[in-house]
Amino acid sequence: MKIKPISLLILAAALTVGCEAQKTDTASTAPAIDKSEAIAEVNGSLISKAALQMLEKDIAQRAPGQKIPKDKLVEELVQREILVQQASKKHLDQSPEFQTRLNAIRKSLLSQAVLEDYLKANPITDADLKAEYDKLVGQESGTEYKARHILVKTEDEAKKIIAELDKGADFTALAKKKSTGPSAAKGGDLGWFAPQQMVPPFPKRLSPWKTINTPVFRCKHSLAGM
């Protein structure tokens, strides 16, 4: 039977959706489907409304706002059932590779199921979230810096740059022109960081709301931005 091409989105979603059947060539633990609950039949195998609902839900999660007509979704489920039946006839489900992948999927679904079951029995409250947030915040130093720097290879180069800055040169422009560090393209901007994230000599010279000058070091920073 010729199989029509379908959208990649629908195919990807369908791969995660089980298509229940009353008759297959391999044993199935899927519950029997009442014919009144079926939306289609393929060679004696029924496709349930639940399968369609699962496919709709999966697509809604993958592509929020995208609307796909139900008849297209039903067609996808039918095409997929045809593929399943063809694979069963060829006993592809009995290959070692298939069984390995099937076992991995089973473990993934079971681990997800037990987590969902735990969360149902132990719902996370706003108080729990606040407590965890306070705990994480408490582990931080409480102070962050936003700095720019100009990285050069020698002390002589640093002294020349400091002299230019003392004469009123623009720090950002000099950083773009003379810094050898990866931040040069951003005018020496290092972004926000905690002192412990930097090499030891750097945080030793940090002091909020000041500009620091030494013979080989110059850094501008503030707690409120630059």
Phi, psi and omega in degrees: 000136181285134180257126181285145176292144180230167183292148180296326180298312182294319180297315180298319180292321183295332180296340180261000185251129178280140180249101186294147180216147177276330183228121174217167180280347179241157181294143181224143177260006180293142180294151180295148183253128175287137184300332180288343179261004183270147177252347179195160178226132182233106179052042177091349179264133183264143175250125188272163174297327180298322179296320178294317180297321178295319179294318178298317180296317182295318179293322179298326179284324182282325183221076181305135178090344181279129181252126177239127181305144182298325181296329177289322179292319177297319178300319178298316180296323177294312179300320180294320178297323176299315179298318179299316180295321177296318179295321180295319179298328179270002180058033179293336180287352181260359180287150179302321181297317180294316181296323178295314179294321180297320179294321179296318179295318180300315180295320179297315180293322180292319179295323177293320182296319182290327176293316179297321179295320179295317181294328176294320181280335182228070183298143179278127182262167175300326179295322178297316180297317180296319180297319179292321178298312180299324179295315180293318179296323180294336180281344180275163182289338181090350180233131176235155181236150172238116188227160170239146175217161175240116184259122178230168187276329186234161178292325179298317178298318180298317181295321179296319180293319178299321179297320179295319179295321179296335179273000176106008179298151181282124183299314183297316181296319178295321179297317179296326185275321192242345182290141179261359181275165180295342180277358183304317183298338180257023179069028180082004184292122179263357182074194180272139180203156173269150183307321184290350178279347183257165176296150188311317183298333184291303182294337179298334183262000182278136175209119187308139172066029178229158169254128188253134178232128170224170180303333184234010187215133175216129183217134173250132179204162175204167178270347185253004182107175184232000000 
